[in-house]
Amino acid sequence: MDAAALKAYASQHLEGVCRLMEETLSSDVALLNATNQTVLKGGGKRIRPLLTLLSAGACGKRTPDTDKVAAAAEILHNATLLHDDVVDGAAIRRGKPTVMALLNAPASVLIGDHWLARAMRLILSTASHTLEYTRLFSQTLDDLAQGEILQLQKSERCDTTFADYLRIIHCKTASLFEVSARTGALSADASPEMTDALGAYAHHLGLAFQIKDDILDYKGGDIGKPVGQDLNERKVTMPLLAALEMVGEERQREIRELFAAGGHEEEILAFVLDKGGISKAQEVLESYIEKAIGSLAPLPESEPKSVLVSLARYSSIRTQ
Amino acid sequence: MDAAALKAYASQHLEGVCRLMEETLSSDVALLNATNQTVLKGGGKRIRPLLTLLSAGACGKRTPDTDKVAAAAEILHNATLLHDDVVDGAAIRRGKPTVMALLNAPASVLIGDHWLARAMRLILSTASHTLEYTRLFSQTLDDLAQGEILQLQKSERCDTTFADYLRIIHCKTASLFEVSARTGALSADASPEMTDALGAYAHHLGLAFQIKDDILDYKGGDIGKPVGQDLNERKVTMPLLAALEMVGEERQREIRELFAAGGHEEEILAFVLDKGGISKAQEVLESYIEKAIGSLAPLPESEPKSVLVSLARYSSIRTQ
């Protein structure tokens, strides 16, 4: 299954989820409805709801609750993006102007809160496992916030270690990937073994997915995002960490000082390329992809399972 | 019971709730812990958790769940204040610098999200009625966000009507007051009649409370908040709406145009005072106070009930 086939599979299967998202976010406050449309049509990869559907499918059935938790995961994700845009002062996302840019930071904060509440309302409308879903989504909301806070704190000091980075990408990305898969499995009344297998798959896929994003920030991709944005935002990510591992302590200190001082982006970019930081990061990413695929072993063969494998392989080579 | 006696009652009974708030918000991320301390010690009136405890008490018992929902209400309230400070660009709250001012807007957004998640976690740790609490808190989070969004939208056009204003203060204040009382009653396994009575009390108290805040914005109080802040933020509130009702359509249009143009704060303040807007607003407030007290009729006499009556009377005359 290549990228185009995956995209076709997603848009075919996610139609009901997208409709549910629209219904959930509808409001009689005009400003809200207008923004909902802008953001819902803006797209994105919809990888989280896809994980939910595929996980339910791999466990044998897709229920009305599956669609609800899938839509809730995507709404929660987009709510936190509205907040992250304020944090990063981002005017562009997915090649389009953000709510920050179209309206202002206050609107982005408040619409984010409104969406969080609506995601919760959707979860509370499920027929079974409601408390379990609520627990999982609350935990991941905390992870998302704590990950961004840690990143913010580290960006001020430029002292991110490998362990910090792993914690940040767990919180920022892998946590909600895992919850998307786990809630999908639960919605199909899966056994704890199957649920854990899909959770482990999605956790590793999430780590790999974020490392790929961080690589694309150094290499540029097809998405129209400017190269080196993370460097400008003083975020130390895997390519730089991998490059730093290749040199002695003194050179490490020098580079971190350049990074902290700011204005040396080109020099740091050249250092990362020269020390093979990108290919090292790609190696780590591929090891997570293998772990993700390996985690699926307990699941019986099925179409959804083979799509999950394709999704993991595609995540390793994607260019946007 | 006067203000000092109410304050003493609150600090005596809220000790356990404050401890629970601290425990709930503790984190191994240094930045978070430091901010938690700043905000927890900052105080505020703690009126929402007090409503929870008094509502439980008026229904005959205070359980461990009472303290949990009381702490969750206060954490949720403070989380949304962190977001409101970003929306309003507020550097001062309760006479002290905000997280916005001490750190920055991104920290205020993210710490708010973290607190929302922790409030939810606390609610999920209750022994009974957990789903009902979760529903009530999710609904009020949506109200809080929608109220601020409506206020933001109206502040751009300066066309707030009396109905808009009532909806805004319901969402901004009365909704969480009502939820604080309802969850308190539920935690004491109260009957639907008792729960509704306390909900109606707190709803009316919340409306009165917000109108008092809006009056104090015109009059100034003892809290160190500058007079006319709402006017500067282009918020049309009860004193101005009441003054506008005293004049003809043409004069109404003139005043709204001055308001929309900005820079005429002193003229508008003089108009409100001249037309008796403040005393009219106080009359409306007092009618809500009477409705609040009347709502308590189904409850048997008890110390908590009489404190609820005192709290309502105090809300009518408070100067901060």
HADDOCK unambig.tbl for C-alpha pairs under 7 A between the chains (distance, minus, plus):
assign (segid A and resid 29 and name CA) (segid B and resid 150 and name CA) 6.92 0.50 0.50
assign (segid A and resid 83 and name CA) (segid B and resid 109 and name CA) 6.84 0.50 0.50
assign (segid A and resid 86 and name CA) (segid B and resid 106 and name CA) 6.55 0.50 0.50
assign (segid A and resid 87 and name CA) (segid B and resid 106 and name CA) 4.31 0.50 0.50
assign (segid A and resid 106 and name CA) (segid B and resid 86 and name CA) 6.56 0.50 0.50
assign (segid A and resid 106 and name CA) (segid B and resid 87 and name CA) 4.32 0.50 0.50
assign (segid A and resid 107 and name CA) (segid B and resid 149 and name CA) 6.91 0.50 0.50
assign (segid A and resid 109 and name CA) (segid B and resid 83 and name CA) 6.83 0.50 0.50
assign (segid A and resid 110 and name CA) (segid B and resid 145 and name CA) 5.46 0.50 0.50
assign (segid A and resid 110 and name CA) (segid B and resid 149 and name CA) 6.41 0.50 0.50
assign (segid A and resid 113 and name CA) (segid B and resid 145 and name CA) 5.91 0.50 0.50
assign (segid A and resid 114 and name CA) (segid B and resid 142 and name CA) 5.14 0.50 0.50
assign (segid A and resid 114 and name CA) (segid B and resid 145 and name CA) 5.30 0.50 0.50
assign (segid A and resid 114 and name CA) (segid B and resid 146 and name CA) 6.56 0.50 0.50
assign (segid A and resid 117 and name CA) (segid B and resid 138 and name CA) 5.37 0.50 0.50
assign (segid A and resid 117 and name CA) (segid B and resid 139 and name CA) 6.90 0.50 0.50
assign (segid A and resid 117 and name CA) (segid B and resid 141 and name CA) 5.87 0.50 0.50
assign (segid A and resid 117 and name CA) (segid B and resid 142 and name CA) 5.10 0.50 0.50
assign (segid A and resid 120 and name CA) (segid B and resid 138 and name CA) 6.37 0.50 0.50
assign (segid A and resid 121 and name CA) (segid B and resid 138 and name CA) 6.52 0.50 0.50
assign (segid A and resid 124 and name CA) (segid B and resid 135 and name CA) 6.93 0.50 0.50
assign (segid A and resid 131 and name CA) (segid B and resid 131 and name CA) 6.99 0.50 0.50
assign (segid A and resid 135 and name CA) (segid B and resid 124 and name CA) 6.95 0.50 0.50
assign (segid A and resid 138 and name CA) (segid B and resid 117 and name CA) 5.39 0.50 0.50
assign (segid A and resid 138 and name CA) (segid B and resid 120 and name CA) 6.39 0.50 0.50
assign (segid A and resid 138 and name CA) (segid B and resid 121 and name CA) 6.54 0.50 0.50
assign (segid A and resid 139 and name CA) (segid B and resid 117 and name CA) 6.91 0.50 0.50
assign (segid A and resid 141 and name CA) (segid B and resid 117 and name CA) 5.88 0.50 0.50
assign (segid A and resid 142 and name CA) (segid B and resid 114 and name CA) 5.14 0.50 0.50
assign (segid A and resid 142 and name CA) (segid B and resid 117 and name CA) 5.11 0.50 0.50
assign (segid A and resid 145 and name CA) (segid B and resid 110 and name CA) 5.45 0.50 0.50
assign (segid A and resid 145 and name CA) (segid B and resid 113 and name CA) 5.90 0.50 0.50
assign (segid A and resid 145 and name CA) (segid B and resid 114 and name CA) 5.30 0.50 0.50
assign (segid A and resid 146 and name CA) (segid B and resid 114 and name CA) 6.55 0.50 0.50
assign (segid A and resid 149 and name CA) (segid B and resid 107 and name CA) 6.90 0.50 0.50
assign (segid A and resid 149 and name CA) (segid B and resid 110 and name CA) 6.42 0.50 0.50
assign (segid A and resid 150 and name CA) (segid B and resid 29 and name CA) 6.93 0.50 0.50
